Each structure stands twice: as C-alpha cells, then as structure tokens.
Amino acid sequence: MSVGTSSAPGAQRTARPPAPRPGDLAELGIDPDQLPDGLVVADEHGRVICFNAAAARIAAVPAGQALGQRLETALPLEDLEGRRWWQLTDPYGGLAIRVRQPERNLLLPGGREVLVSARYVRTEPTGPVHRVVVTLRDTEARRRTERSHAELIATVAHELRSPLTSVKGFTATLLAKWERFTDDQKRLMLETVDADADRVTRLIAELLDISRIDSGRLEVRRQPVDIGAAVGRHIQAYVAAGQSADRFLLRVQRPLPDLWADPDKVDQVLSNLLENAVRHGEGTVTIDVTPSVSPRERENGENAATSVTVSDEGPGIPEESMNRVFTRFWRGSKRGGTGLGLYIVKGIVEAHGGIITVGRAPGGGAEFRFTLPVAAPAYLT
C-alpha cells in the first residue's frame, strides 16, 4: 500500500492512488507467503486477489480455491452469535467513513475460532472501497495463555482455601472457648495458625515472583555469595528439623570463582531443589558445587561460572516428563503443592544469566544442575 509524501511549500502535489500495487511487497523482498499472519485481499468487486499460505492454513482452504471467489465465499466468517460477518459489516456498501474493522474473535466453518481484523482502502476519503485487506490470526496461543491464567486462579483458590479454613476455624474456636483449653492446647492451635499463615505468605510470594518473571521485572541484586556455605546452611536446617545428617553429601570443589548473585534468590533456588530431593527422592541427597564454564561468552576465563548439582537416589523423573519439569503446574505422580516452584527456580536462574537442566542422576534419581555466571555488579566493572 503506497503512502503519500509531502512536498515543499508551493510545489504541486501529485495524487497517487492508495491501492496496493502488485509490486510493493516484491520491491521490499517480501513474499505474502512469508508473512506470519494470514493475509486476504479482495478487489473493488469483492473478489479475492491474495490468499497467502498462512491464511490457507488457518482457514483450511487451499489458496488456489480461494482466489477469484467472492470474499464471503472464500472466507465465510460468523460472529459468536452465529451471524454472518460480511453481511453484518457490509464493507462495500456500509458507512462511507468507515476505514477498518478492529480485531475480534470470529468463527470459521466447523466452529474454529480466529482473530480477524480488516482495513478498507478507498481511492478518496469517502469514495468507494477499492480494496479490503483482512488479517487472520490463530487463537491457540491466546487460548493457552487464558487457560494458564485460569489454572493459576483455580490453583491459588484451592491452595488458599485449606490454610484459611484452618486459620478461621482455630481462631474462631479460641475466641469462643478460650477458657476451656489448656495452655498446651492453645499453643498447638496457635502454632497451626502460624504455620498456615506462613503457607499463605509463601503462596503470595510465589505469585509475585511469577508476575515479575512473566513481565521481565525480576530484580537481581548482586552481592558476594559463598554458595558452598549457603548449601551448608540449608543442610543444617534439615538436620535440625529431624533429618539424618547421613542423608546429605556436600562436595565442594575448590577453588571456586568469586560469585556475585542475589543471596535471597539463590537461597530460594537451593531451598526448592533440596526440598524436592528430600521430599520426593530417596537415599542420599548429593550436592556438588564446582567451578564451571559460563553459559554466556565472557572474558573472565574458562571458570567463569559456578555450577550446583542436586541429585538423589529415588525413582527419578520419567523421560517423557523431562521437557515439562520447568513449566507451570507440573507435578510428578506424588507431588503436592502448586507446581510453581520449579518454574520460579528457572526464572530466577535465567534472570542471573544462568541455565538450569534436569536429568537422571548416576544413582537413578533426579538430577538438577544450575550454572550461574560469576558476573560482578555494573558499578564494579
């Protein structure tokens, strides 16, 4: 479609028809079949003169069959109430000031939903329509996003219901019958309320992390991190909570390069991976901390990164599930919780410029390995 250009003051302007010329896309080196969206163009008589490959795929109509047909025949669209869209909008006989139809959901024969927008090209502002340009887009990606949001809402509602019911029940009971309970009974109830409040707090934190990851706003505040010591603190916490010290094997290969990372977020990654290994794995949980090659090209030597590998001796993750482990809501056969933890872990690692992988451990269980580049903050470089 050509665009008029302004000339110098006083110069005569030459009117050019705004209709698309056959050579326009060719002059740009673009074939309509290379366009990612469906493109359908009808001439001033309503006959289809362009029906690209994406349109043929989305509409399930061969281009050769559509070319030369009336627009409403080649592309029989209906709105969500079952009305024929071309008769409803009447592009050639409708309002002379209308220049477009905004994007909306319409239905193809068989009920398949597509996103459609249209542009009316006129030779003069209120003149007859010279071309109708229609774009088509598949709704599958949008549907997946909507399903994901719906699943998130349902999961959050389910996860919130249980602790909030417990909190409400215990607090109501204590308020109504405080004098009837012993101090030990009161303490047990209050400890349960406290634990459930922590559970709600963790869920809210997960939701905030997901929001930041999806929007690319997850902040990383880099500080010096001794990752071997950080793993040691997590192991000590498990031992203090009743796990056997023999359950864990920590191996740190030194010297390690100086690692600059967000200590709170590194703790979050370690906590999630160790919890998965302890809760869902079996046998010894082995944590290897080693110098590594940076996942990105950097100039600070071959050992420009630190890798942490967490493995167990349990049943492991089925091969067919490996590519879904880091997606939202993934759960193994025995997994509980929201299924958001590993999705957040991946987002945190990637926000540091690192990578995380999953595989099978030498002992047959699951093996998670993440690698963080040892980048320093910008103000120190």
N, C-alpha and C positions, 0 to 999 in steps of 0.2 A: 504494500500500500504506500503510495507516494505521499510525501509531506511537503506542503508549500513552504517556500523560503521567502523572507522579507528582503526587499531590495533597498538601495539607498534612497533617501528622500527625493521625491520628484521624479524618480525613474519609473518607467512604465512597467507594470506587473503583468506577467503572462500567466493566465489561468491554466492550471493543469488539472485534468480530471483526477479525483481522489481514488478512482477504482484501482485495484491491484493489477499490475501488469504481469503477464506470464513470466517475464524475465527477472522480476525483482528478487525472488529467492535465489534464482540461479546466479545472479550477479553477486550475491553475498556468499555463494558457495554452499547454499543450504538446499537440500532436497526435502520436500514436505514429509517424506517417509522417515526422515531423521529426527523429526520433532517428537518430543516425549509425550505430548498430549495429542488427542485426536483432533484433526482439523478437517472441517467440512465447509466448502464454499459453494454457494448457489448463485447463479447469474440473475439478471434482471427479470428473467421469465420463471424463476423458481426452479431451474434445472441444476442439478449437481454437476459442478465442473472440477471439483477437487475433493478427494476422499482418501486421506493418507492411510498409511499402514496401521498407525495407532487407532484411528477411527474404525478401520476394518476389524481390528482385534477386539476393541471394546464393544462395538455393535454386533459383532459376529456376522458381518455382511461383507462378502468379497468386494473389493474396490471396483472391479470391472462390472459387477452387477449394479452398484450404486450410481456410477457415472451416467449422466444423461437422464436419470429419473427425476421426478418431482421430489423436492426436499422432504415433504411429509410422507412420501412413499419410501424413500431410501432410509429415512430416519424417523420411524413412527414413534414419537415420544408421547407419553402421557404424564400428567401430574399425579401427585399422590392420592388425589381423589378420583382418578380414573378418567379425567377429561383430556381430550386430545390437545396437546400443547400448541401445535401450529395453528389450529383453528381458533384456539383461545387467544393467542398473541397476535395473529394475523400480521406478520411482518411487512407484507407488501401492500396491504390495504388499511392498516391501522393508523394511529396518530402520525401525522407527518413530522412532528417534532421529536419523535422517539428515535434514539440512536443506538440503543442497546437493550439487552435483557441481562440483568445481574445473574450471577451464578446461583443455581438452585438444584435441588435433588429432583430428578425425573426418572421415569421408568421406561425401559425398553420392553419389547415383547417378551413375555415369559417372566416379567416382574423384576428383571435385573435393574438395580439402581445405579445411576450415573450422575455425575455433576456436569451441568450444561450451562454455558453462557453464550451469548450471541451479540454480534455487532452488526448494525445496519449501516451500510456505506451508501451515501447519496451523492449525486453529482453537484447538488447545491443544497443549502441548509434545510429547506422544506420540500425538496424535489422528490421524485420517485426513488425507491430503493434500487440501487444499481448492483449491489452485492449483499448477500447475507453470509457472514462469517461465523461459524459455530465451532466452539471448542468443547471437547469431551474429556472427562477425567474419570478414571475408575475410582470407586469409593472404598475399595478394600482397605487401603492404608488408613483412611479416616475411621473406618469401622473398627479396625484393630485398635486404634487409639481410644475410641469410645468404649470398646469392650474392656480395655485395660483400665480405664478410669472407673468403669462400673465395677470391675473386680476389686479395684483398690477400695472403693467406697464400701462394698459388701464385706471385704476382709477387715477393714478398720471397724466397721459397725460390730462385726462378730467378736473381734478381739477386745473391743471396749466393753461390750455387754457383760462379760463374765467378771472382770475386776470391779466394775462399777456396781454390779449387783451385789457383790461381796461387800464392798465398802458401804453401800447403802444399808444392807442388812445388818452388819455388825454395829454401825454407828446408831441406827435406829434402836437396836436391841439394847445397847449400852445406855442410851439416853432414857429409854423407857424403864429399864430394870437395873440401873446401876448398883443399887444397894444389895441386890440379890446375888451378885457374883463375887467370888473371892478375888484377891489381888492377882493370883496366878491366872485365873480365867480372863480377867480384864487384860492382863499383859499379853496373853495369847491372841485375843481378839485384836488388840491394837497392833501387834506385830503383823498379823494377817492384813489389816488395813494398810499398814505401812508398805508391806511387800506389794500389795495390789496397786497402791499409788505409784510405786516405782515402776511397775509394769506399764501403767498408763503413760508415765513420763517417758519411758523408753520408746513406746509406740509413737508418741508425738514427735520425739527427736528423729525417729526413722522417717516420718512423713516429711519433716522439714528437710532432712538430708536428700530425700528423693526429689523434692521440689527444686532444691539447689542444683542437684546433679542434672536433672532434665532441662533446666534453664541455663546451664553452664555457669552458675554463680557460686559454685562451691569454692570457698576461700581456703587457701593453704598458707598458713603462717609458719614459715620455716624457722626452725631452731636446731642447734646441735642435738642429735639423738643417739644415745648408746642403745642400739636395738637389741644387743645381747642382754643388757641389763633389763630392758623393758620386757623381754620374754621371761627372764628370771622372775620378775615381779608377778607376772601372771601365773607362773607355775606355783610360786609360794602361796598365792591366794587360793588356788585349788587345793593345795595340801592343807592349808588352814581350814578349808571348808570340809575336809574329811577324805579327800582323795589320797591314795597312797603315793608317796614320793617316788616309788619304783615305777609308777605308771608313766613317768615322763623321762625323756632322754634329751638333754640340750647339748648340742655340739656347735661350738663357735670356732670358726677358722680365722685365726688372726695372722697378720694384722688386717684389720678392716679399714677401708677408706672412710674418711670423715663424712658422716651422713647428715645432711640438713633436710629436715622434714617437719611436718606438723605433729608434735608428740601426741596430742589428743587423738588425732585421726589415725596415727599409727597404732595407738592403743586400741582403738575401735576395730581396726583390721585384725590385730592379733587376738583380741577377745573373741571375735566372731569365729575365726578359724580354729582356735583352740577349743571353743565351746562345741563346735561341730565335731571335732575329733573325739572329745571326751564323751559327748552325749550319744553320738551315732556310730562311733568307731569302737574297736575293741583292742585289747592288748596294749602294747607300749605306744605312746604318742611321742614321735621323734620330731624334734625341731632342729633343723640345720641352718645356721647363719653363716653365709660365705660371701667373699668378695666376688664380683661378677662383672660381666661386660654390660655397659649401659644399653638399655633398649633403644636409646637415641644416639645419633652420632654426636660425640662430644670430643673435646680436645684435652681432657684431663687424664689420659692414659687408658690402658686396657681394663684396669679395675676401677671403672668409673661408676660402679653401682654396687649395691648390696642386695643379695637375694636371701629370702627366708622361705624355707620349705617345711611344711607341716604335714606329717603323714601318720597313718595309723595302721592297724593290722586287722581291721574289720572287713565286712563284705565288700566295701568299696562302692563305687557308683557305676551303674550299668553303662555299657558302652554307648547305647542309644540315647542316654540322657546327658552325655558329656557336653554336648553343644547347647544345652538348655540350663546348665547349672547357674549361670550368672544372669539369667533373665528374671523378671519379676514373678513372684508367686511360685517359683519352682520349689517343689518338696519331693524328697525321696519317699520311699514306701513307709518309713517310720518317722518322718519329720513332722514336727509340730511348728507352732509359731506362724508368723505372717508369710514366710517365704520371701522376705525382702532383704534379709541380711547380706547375702552374697551379692545381690545387685548393688547394694550400697558399698560393699567392700570393693567391687570392681570400679565403681565411680570414684572412690577415694584414691585408689592406686593410680588410676588414669589421670586424675587431677594433679598428681605429683609427677606426671610424665612417665609413669611406670607401666608395667604389664603384669597380668596375673593369669595363670594357667591352671588347669586341673588335669589329673591323670591318675594312673594306677601306681600305688606305692610298691616297692620291692616285696613287702610283706603281704601284698594282696589288697590292702585297703585303699582309701582315698589319699591322694597327694595333691596339696595345693602349694603352689610356688608363686610368690610375688617378688618382683625386682623393682627397686627404686633407684633412680639416678641420684648421685650424691651432689646435686646442684646446691650452690650457696645462694642466699638471698641476693636480690639485684643490687642492694646497697653495698655488698661486699665484693662485687665483681667489677 
